[in-house]
Amino acid sequence: MSIGLKQVFNKDKTFRPKRKFEPGTQRFELHKRAQASLNSGVDLKAAVQLPSGEDLNDWVAVHVVDFFNRINLIYGTICEFCTERTCPVMSGGPKYEYRWQDDLKYKKPTALPAPQYMNLLMDWIEVQINNEDIFPTSVGVSRIKTLEK
């Protein structure tokens, strides 16, 4: 494995393990269906439509987790090029600057270098996804609470 790939998949730096669905559960079956539709060249609008007879909250939860996993992989491939020196501000072009506030360490919106902002953001999202009150993994429990930041 090249040194670049070792950095991408270093779990202590950028790579976060995928959240997995328990085989045999309804969410596992929904995940398989979502993966199959996304990998088949199907129209994206059709791929994200709620399948007949499925719970909306379970379907949304599966797509949120899949999206998080994909963003983690994408971010892992570019993070070595966006350092605190090369990306001193988290921005969305020249007109938008993102500031971090978590009411713990950052009580007020705070400008941060892009890598620090992204690490805080990905950590925060991971905590939300792993919160059983928001995304329960138990069979038969299908609710997603509103995320409050």
Disulfide bonds with the S-S distance in Angstrom:
Cys82-Cys87 2.27
